[in-house]
Amino acid sequence: MITVKSLQLGFGNSSGSGGGYQQVLHDVDFTVAEGEAFGLVGESGSGKSTVLRCLAGLYSHWRGDIAIRGEALGRRLTRERCRLVQMVFQDPYGSLHPRHTVGAALLEPLTIHRMDRPHERVAQMLAKVGLNESFRQRYPHQLSGGQRQRVAIARALILEPRILLLDEPTSALDVSVQAEILNLLAELRAREGLTYILVTHDLGVVVHLCDRLAVMQQGRIVDTLPTSELGNGGVAYTRTLVEATRSYSRSRERPKEVEAGR
Ligand SMILES: Nc1ncnc2c1ncn2[C@@H]1O[C@H](COP(=O)(O)OP(=O)(O)OP(=O)(O)O)[C@@H](O)[C@H]1O
C-alpha cells in the first residue's frame, strides 16, 4: 500500500557555498502492506519523524519516490491526500487549538472537506474513541492527557483516512494511560482495517502494536524484521537497540520502585 524508494532529504543550504547543509535521510526504502502496522525505531536524531513528515506532506523538498496505493505522491498537500493520510503527534496539547472546544476541533475538518452529516459523524467518532457527548463542550485544558490524545486520534480519524502516521503517540502520557491509548489504537486498526506507521523509542509499544519494524540509524534503514523476531536478537544493531531499550525501561522504573518502598 505504501512504497518508499530512495527517499532523501536534507536541511540547510545545499548550494555548497554557505555550508551548514545536513543530509538527514539517505536512500530510505521500505514498503507497508494494506492493514499492516509498521514501526520505525532507532536512536534519537536517526530520521524517524522526518520520514513520517515526508509521508504526511509536511516536507516537500524530499527526493526519491513515495507511492500510496500505486499512485506516486506529489509534493503538494492535496485534499485527497488529507482524506487518505492523517498524522497523530506526540503532544496532543500542541495539535489541538486551546480555544476550540472538542466539538469545534472535530467539526472543522468536516466543514473544510464538505462532508455530510457532520454532527452525526462527530457523535460517532467520540463514541469510537471512548468519549461521551459531554466532551463536545470541553476545551483541551479541561481534559486529562489521555482524553486529549483520544481527541487528537478522533480528529485524525474523522475524515476516515486509510493510513494513520503515529509519531510517539503515547510517550507524552502518564504510564498508567499509555496502555489505554495503545489498546484503543489496536482496536481501531482491527475494526477499521487501518494501516499504521508508528515512530517510537519504546520497543514495548512496537511489540504491542506493530507487525514489522524497521530500525533506523543516521538516516538509513539498517534492518527490517517482523516484530515476532525481536526477542530472538536479530542483527547486531537491533540487538544493541533492544538491550538499550531494556536498560532504559529499567532505569525509568527505578524511581517508582523507590517511591513504592517509601
Ligand atoms: N526542520 C529541520 N531543520 C533542520 N534540521 C532538522 C529539522 N528537522 C529535523 N532535523 C534534523 O534531522 C535529524 C533527524 O531528525 P528526526 O526528528 O527525524 O529524528 P528522530 O529519529 O525522529 O529523533 P527523535 O527520536 O529524537 O525524535 C536530526 O539531526 C534533526 O536535528
The ligand as an SDF file (V2000), in Angstrom:
LIG
                    3D

 31 33  0  0  0  0  0  0  0  0999 V2000
   13.3440   21.3830   10.3100 N   0  0  0  0  0  0  0  0  0  0  0  0
   14.6060   20.9400   10.5000 C   0  0  0  0  0  0  0  0  0  0  0  0
   15.6670   21.7090   10.1810 N   0  0  0  0  0  0  0  0  0  0  0  0
   16.9400   21.2540   10.3330 C   0  0  0  0  0  0  0  0  0  0  0  0
   17.2370   20.0270   10.8070 N   0  0  0  0  0  0  0  0  0  0  0  0
   16.2280   19.2240   11.1470 C   0  0  0  0  0  0  0  0  0  0  0  0
   14.8450   19.6310   11.0120 C   0  0  0  0  0  0  0  0  0  0  0  0
   14.0590   18.6100   11.3990 N   0  0  0  0  0  0  0  0  0  0  0  0
   14.8920   17.6220   11.7840 C   0  0  0  0  0  0  0  0  0  0  0  0
   16.1830   17.9760   11.6270 N   0  0  0  0  0  0  0  0  0  0  0  0
   17.3560   17.1440   11.9040 C   0  0  0  0  0  0  0  0  0  0  0  0
   17.1480   15.9220   11.2410 O   0  0  0  0  0  0  0  0  0  0  0  0
   17.6620   14.8330   12.0050 C   0  0  0  0  0  0  0  0  0  0  0  0
   16.5820   13.7920   12.1690 C   0  0  0  0  0  0  0  0  0  0  0  0
   15.5300   14.3150   12.9800 O   0  0  0  0  0  0  0  0  0  0  0  0
   14.2390   13.4820   13.3420 P   0  0  0  0  0  0  0  0  0  0  0  0
   13.3600   14.3470   14.1700 O   0  0  0  0  0  0  0  0  0  0  0  0
   13.6790   12.8950   12.1190 O   0  0  0  0  0  0  0  0  0  0  0  0
   14.8590   12.3180   14.2220 O   0  0  0  0  0  0  0  0  0  0  0  0
   14.1440   11.2260   15.0940 P   0  0  0  0  0  0  0  0  0  0  0  0
   14.7920    9.9360   14.7720 O   0  0  0  0  0  0  0  0  0  0  0  0
   12.6700   11.3190   14.9300 O   0  0  0  0  0  0  0  0  0  0  0  0
   14.5790   11.7100   16.5460 O   0  0  0  0  0  0  0  0  0  0  0  0
   13.7850   11.6600   17.9350 P   0  0  0  0  0  0  0  0  0  0  0  0
   13.6180   10.2080   18.2220 O   0  0  0  0  0  0  0  0  0  0  0  0
   14.7110   12.3360   18.8970 O   0  0  0  0  0  0  0  0  0  0  0  0
   12.5030   12.3920   17.7450 O   0  0  0  0  0  0  0  0  0  0  0  0
   18.1640   15.4380   13.3090 C   0  0  0  0  0  0  0  0  0  0  0  0
   19.5580   15.5770   13.2270 O   0  0  0  0  0  0  0  0  0  0  0  0
   17.4940   16.7760   13.3620 C   0  0  0  0  0  0  0  0  0  0  0  0
   18.2850   17.7050   14.0640 O   0  0  0  0  0  0  0  0  0  0  0  0
  1  2  1  0
  2  3  1  0
  2  7  2  0
  3  4  2  0
  4  5  1  0
  5  6  2  0
  6  7  1  0
  6 10  1  0
  7  8  1  0
  8  9  2  0
  9 10  1  0
 10 11  1  0
 11 12  1  0
 11 30  1  0
 12 13  1  0
 13 14  1  0
 13 28  1  0
 14 15  1  0
 15 16  1  0
 16 17  2  0
 16 18  1  0
 16 19  1  0
 19 20  1  0
 20 21  2  0
 20 22  1  0
 20 23  1  0
 23 24  1  0
 24 25  2  0
 24 26  1  0
 24 27  1  0
 28 29  1  0
 28 30  1  0
 30 31  1  0
M  END
$$$$
